[in-house]
Amino acid sequence: MKTVCPEIECDLLVIGTGMAGMAAALFAAQRGIDTVQVGMTGELNFASGLLDLLGMHPVAKAQIWSDPWEGIAQLIHDQPDHPYARIGVDTIRAAMETFIGFLNTAALPYRCHAHQNAQVITPVGTLKTTYARPESMAWIDRALANRPPCLLVDFPGLRGFSAHQIKAVLHERWPDLRTARLPFPGLTGELQTERMARRLETPVARAQLADAIRPQLGDARGVGLPAVLGIARTQLVFTELQQALDVPVFEIPTMLPAVTGLRLRECFERQLPQMGVRARYQQKILPTPSLAGDCFILKAGGELPEVQVRARAIVLASGRFFGQGLHADRHAIRETIFNLPVHQPADRSQWHRKELFHDEGHPIHQAGLCIDTQFRPVDAQGRCVYPNLFAAGSILAHQDWIRQKCGSGLAIASAYAAVQACQAVLGQTPQAATA
């Protein structure tokens, strides 16, 4: 017997729960758009938690930009097909300010400089350029400039994070570093960052950690720890540990999947439903949607449909290959839900260059959906495929977000632009976004 799925109606369906999908749902909710969001939330677990805006351009010259806005202006001039060129600097700036403002009010504060990228320490001790980073990492700027004596702490059983290695790599840049390896309170054996972070959300574990670090301080004027200072209560853990040690504390990102991405995921999962977003976070949109007049009809679920969604408009933020928004076989790359045209090299033999680390990257990294000025996917002739379907995030063509170090900025700004355009199509009066 055929199962009839319950149906829900909405003005906007956001497909995807990565950075672009969460940003699109946020911006839509702030504008009072009736929104449903569908997607599997595992992708954000692999986010670094850093909000890169633009770090490198052109990639062939490996040019690093200290001012990301100057870099974006140059990128727009050099690559008019890049999604940033479709958005414009003012809209990118508004998107980032709105997004960071939301995080600050949601007890997950981020810090950035108006016209300057920052640097954070990576798990292997190198420095990474980023735009906005969690407040718990912000002291690194001052430390790298002043190079005070500091203590780096790691824990036996935590793989991929060595205070000794970080010290060795940073020695010339920051010579006055010491290390300590301490047992983690309440946990033994192989350590997982999520368990460590949740453990530190208990007062007993925080007190035990502070008691273990305190005898190691000596003349240290700061303490660096792996990024495990809580998930839902990070600000509390961070603040209380600093108070207990009476010196600044800073987090260093760990290998992925990381607590820093999980913090963002759980923040959105808590806040968006409170803002009116009807979220189905452990379901996916199944292929072969249909049209009923001006509305899309789509089914969501696991392997089998569990609900039918009738939506007046859609923001497609399903990601690239990892997010399964794109799929590659031995012949071509295809978009997995609507079978939209995908910009790609004419032949598979052209997907990759012969040199693995070619200066200009591999052409496959520029594959994706071409869009018009309203962020609607277009065909090979530049014609809009659906007037009420918009796209955002890494699924967009003509960008290489990994090498350009613009992943979060691209996701957030394109989601902002797509929601703006969607609001016009829905015929709603534009509202000022509220954090």
Phi, psi and omega in degrees: 000135182288131180274132178264121181279142171297149182246141172236146180246149178204164173282320184227132171252123174261120179258111180127143181229023169279198183299315181293319180295316178295320179295318180297316178297320178298308183296325178293316179296321179296335180264006177075021179276131178293111194234137168245138179236133181229137175164163175273134190267008183293336186298322181292340176298337181260011174279145181287341186085353176268142181257089178284134178256303169196123180249329187221133173189132354284150184292330181297332179259358181052041181279120180268136181253125173282329176254105184295332182288323173296320178297319179295318178300319178290321178299316179298321178294319186277328185232080183295345177270352179297142179306326177302325180293331178284340184267309183095150187298318183298318180289322176300316180297316180297321180297313182294318179297319180293317182295312180294323176300320177298314181299321180296322179280344180265019177065029173228068190292140176241154180234143176207162173261147185301318186230030185211134169288160177244172175238140174236158179274135178271170180298340180259003174097355175281173180251138180242138178274131177212171182260302180238141181221160179304148179304330181292350177250358191291332183292344181302323178306307182295321182295318179293330180282318186261340177052053178287162173298130183221157178251128174255130185244135168228181188224136177298133181101348177267107184281150174077011179218112181232115177299323180296318179294317179300316178300315182296318182290325183271003191305313182291322181283327186215082191287335189265063177244140172238162182232156174212136175249117188237147174298141179275133186299121172084357181228143177225174180075207179289126185264139174248135187299324180295317179296320179297315182296317180290327177297320181287354174279000174261138182301324182298314181295322178296316180295320180295320179295315178299319180296326180286325183282324190306315180293345181269354190294311184056234181267011183299134178255011176191159181229126176257132183230155170299153185286081179226021184276065176083169178235292180280342184234038185303315183298321178294313181299313181300312183294314183292325179292321176297317180295322181291326182267342179062028172217158176299145176241142176222144179268148173242128181304150176255177176293156180276151357292146191233155177300326182299323175286321179297325177300314179298314181303309184292329176299312179293320181295331176281315192277318187298315177300326178293337179269004176103358179285127175271103189256138174235085195280345179243036175230164178228156176280128180275151182297173177063060171291165179230171179244140174230095187067237179267004184254147170273143173243118182228155178246141181233149178167204174268245175283334179240152179297140177240337179206150175250133182246128174252115187233138178284334180208160182223139165251115181269110181229051189274359176082187180261232186287317180296320178278356178068022171285330175240150177224135179246132171243198185285356185241322187197172174256134180231154173275137199270346184253308184258356185056045180287153176298136181246124173290125184199162176302151185296333184222146182299331179298345180261002181296319185236152173272164183293325180272125182302318182254048178300141184303325185266003180077183182257138182305330181299334181288348177262000181289153178156198183270130169278146184228161173269189183292346178260013179063032174260131179303142182236163178271187184297336179268005179082014181269137178300131182282310176228132183290343183241025175241125183238157182229149181209155172092203188291348178289348181286146181277172172065034175211152178230078192297331181292310183286327179279351180054056181223022189302306182291319178300316177299314181298312185290313184291319180291326175296319179298314181294320180294319180292321176302312181294322179297319180300322178294319179294323179289347178076023179268148177290125180303135177246150174293134179294138179242139180288000000 
